Amino acid sequence: AHRPARELPGGSRQTLDARLRHAFRLALSRPPDKGELAALRAYVERQADNFSARPESMAGLLGREGQADNTLTSPELAALTAAARGRFNTDNFITRE
């Protein structure tokens, strides 16, 4: 989750959709379709809200790095990390055809 947050080109803050598309492509070697992107965006936004309300719950996800850069808050990074873990547990990631 830290890699997509760091390596998107451009100096300005990237949009959530751009980060999600990039991370999806890194994990699954294809872009997400509209439904997948919408589901990921809703999941990340919901998780970020949950982590903001309960900051102690994100400690295990962030580890020592804490924050990737100054464009993401810790709850946003924790939510992106949770979404990345979800992608890693999909059949498409485990068995590519």
Disulfide bonds with the S-S distance in Angstrom:
none
